[in-house]
Amino acid sequence: MNSKKRILVAPLDWGLGHASRCIPIAKTLEKEDFEVIFAASGRPLKLLIQEFPKNDFIKLEDYNISYPKNYPQVEPQRRCPDITKIKNKRDKFC
C-alpha cells in the first residue's frame, strides 16, 4: 500500500509562467514525500513531462487562450463560453 500523500498540480496553459513556477513547488513536495500528479495541456504539459518524466500525468483539453496586441483584456472575456464548456467537462471528470 502506498503511504505517500498524493497531490494534483494543474497549471494553466496561458504561457509557461504557471508551469515553470510549479516546478520548484513540485520538487519540494516530492522531497516532503508527496506523490505529485500533474494535470496540464499544451506547452506546460511538455515542460512538466520533461522535468518529471517518472510522474503520472492527466492530459487536459487546451483552453487556447490568446491575447490580441491592441486589447489584451478583451480576449479572456470573449472566450468565457469556451472556457466554461471545458471547465464543466473537467468538473465531471473530477
N, C-alpha and C positions, 0 to 999 in steps of 0.2 A: 504494500500500500504506500502511495506517495504521501509523505508527511509535509511536503512543501506547500505553502500557501500559493495560490495562483492569482495572478493579476493580469487584466487585459489593458493593454496600452493601444489607443486608437487615435493617432494624429490625423488632423485634417489634411486633405490634399489640396491646399491652397498655396502651393510652393513647397519648398523643402525646410522652411523655418521651423514648423511644428515638429516634423520628424527629427530634424537634427537636434533639437532641444530635448527630445525624448531619449536620445542615445545615452547620455550620462545618467539620466534618471533610471533607465532600464538596467544599466550596468551596476548601479548602486543597489537596486532592488535584488539583482542576482547575487551580489555579494552578501546581502542580508538573507539569503536563502529563499527567495521568492522564485517561483516559476513564472516567467514573463511570456505572455502570449500577445502577439501583435495582430491588430486588425487595421488594414490600410488598403490603399489603391494607388495606382499610377506610380509616379517617381518616388514618393515616400515608401511605398511597398518595396521597390527595387533597392533603395538605400538601406532599409532595415534588414532585408534578406542578406545584403552584402555584409552588414555589421554583425548580424546574429544568425548565421546560417543554420545553426542547430535548433533554433526556437521554432515553435509552431506559429503558423500564420493563418489568418482568415482574410481572404480577398474580398474587399468591399467594392460595391459599384462606384464608379467615378462620379463626382459632382460636376466636373468640367467647368470650374469657375474660371472666368477670365475678367480682366479689368480693362475697359477702354481707356485710352490715353487722356481723353478730354474730361470725362465724367466718371471717375472710378467708383464713386459712391452709388451710382445707379445700378451697376451690374448685379450685385447680390440681391437687391430688391426685385429686379426684373426676373431673376432666377428662382425666387421663392417657391413658385408652384412645383418646379422640377425638384428642388431640394426637399420639399415636403413629401413628394412621392417616394423618393429614395429613403427618407427618414422613416416613413411608415412601413416600407418593406423591411428595413433594418430592424425596427422595433418588433415586428412579427417574428424575426429570426431570434432575437434576444429573448 
